[in-house]
Structures are given as C-alpha cells and as structure tokens.
Amino acid sequence: REKTSVFRAPFGFGYPFALSSVVWGDNLVLMSAFSGEITLWDPVDNVPLVEGPVPVFPVDGQPFGDDLIVTTGAPTGDIVRLDENLEPIGVVAQVPGATGLAAKDGDVYVADYPGGRILQIIDDGVDLAEPVEVVDGLAGPEGIDIRANRMYVVEGGSETLTSIHLKSGKRKTIATDLGLQAPLLLPYGYLNNVTVVRNDIYVNADRANVIYEF
C-alpha cells in the first residue's frame, strides 16, 4: 500500500469538519453530523468541488446510480437522495437513528442503530413505501457493507464485526473488542464503518483511533 497524499485541515479555517466519508467516482464525499456539512472533495488537488446546503446532519452516504443516498440526524430520520451537485431530489425513507448504508444489485440497506436492525429501503431500484426488516437482534449497528451474499456489520454496542449471510441469516463473529465508543448524542458520533475490497475487510475504530484489516 502506498500513501499518495496527506492533507490536514485545522478546525475553523473553512475546511469541512469530516466525521465520515465515502468514495463517489474519483472524488470523496465528506460528511459531518456535528457541523451539518457535506462536501464533494477532490482528493488529488485537495479542494472542495461542491458544498451542499443539505442534508441536515449527514451521517453516511452510498452512491446509487448517478445519485447519492445519505442518512441524516434529522429528528424524522430522513434518508435523502442527492444529485451530482448535492442538491436534494427527495426523501427515500425515514428511519430515526439511521447510521450506515450499503447497496447491492439495485437494493439499498440501512442500519437502524437504536432498533438493532438492518432495513431494506430500496428494492431493485424502487423506493419501498415502508422499510423492510431483513436482520434484527444487533447491538447498535453502525457501518455496513456487502460482498457476494454476505453483509458485514460493525456492532457499536458490542464492539464487534459480524458477517451475516443474506439468504440463510447465519451469523459469524469476525472480530471482537474493536475499541469503539458509543455516540454521545445518537447518532451524531463518529461513524465506525466497514468496507470490503475483494478479500480484504477494513474497519475504522474511533476510540482505538485505528483502521483494522481482516
């Protein structure tokens, strides 16, 4: 692995106060549930390309087609769809306490932190009238990702990384004692996320201040 660039943004100097990020094409989307900022960022030149006025308290994002789906800390739990200029297109679903997002084959899933569930909000490209529960009994799910038929979930309440077979529901604990801290004001804390790249799994841990590779 090679470090390609380093950019440090001191607080209070006009740069986004990023608590979570997602890759969108060749750029990054930087989000902050504390400051309410969402910014499309060029990681090569280290400059903002677009700064969105909404959504309120963005938590996590998921590219979906030409758009971006974003969970928010709005009291109503709005999960919004944004266009390439970070302008709102509409509300996909409402899940108070929603944290991480994941997509696969036209389907989109969201983690319901206080409910301990994973919900499906888009089915084959179509917004569902009501979210559908696909997994329950989780301890504060935060970041989620999907590879093949398995969903990977960071459980903030138990500080574990769990994989779940989407068809059988069978669960496997991949790692424990990850060094996570519960958000002070749910869901406005640092998002402990998981990303699966080929056969590698990456998890960030806020309290431990590390990125794990499994």
C-alpha positions, 0 to 999 in steps of 0.5 A: 500500500502506498500513501499518495497524499496527506492533507490536514485541515485545522478546525475553523479555517473553512475546511469541512469538519469530516466525521465520515466519508465515502468514495463517489467516482474519483472524488470523496464525499465528506460528511459531518453530523456535528457541523451539518456539512457535506462536501464533494472533495477532490482528493488529488488537488485537495479542494472542495468541488461542491458544498451542499446546503443539505442534508441536515446532519449527514451521517453516511452516504452510498452512491446509487446510480448517478445519485447519492443516498445519505442518512441524516440526524434529522429528528424524522430520520430522513434518508435523502437522495442527492444529485451530482451537485448535492442538491436534494431530489427527495426523501427515500425513507425515514428511519430515526437513528439511521447510521450506515448504508450499503447497496447491492444489485439495485437494493439499498440497506440501512442500519437502524442503530437504536432498533438493532436492525438492518432495513431494506429501503430500496428494492431493485431500484424502487423506493419501498413505501415502508422499510423492510426488516431483513436482520434484527437482534444487533447491538447498535449497528453502525457501518455496513457493507456487502460482498457476494451474499454476505453483509458485514456489520460493525456492532457499536454496542458490542464492539464487534464485526459480524458477517451475516449471510443474506439468504440463510441469516447465519451469523459469524463473529469476525472480530471482537473488542474493536475499541469503539465508543458509543455516540454521545448524542445518537447518532451524531458520533463518529461513524465506525464503518466497514468496507470490503475490497475483494478479500480484504475487510477494513474497519475504522475504530474511533476510540482505538483511533485505528483502521483494522484489516481482516 
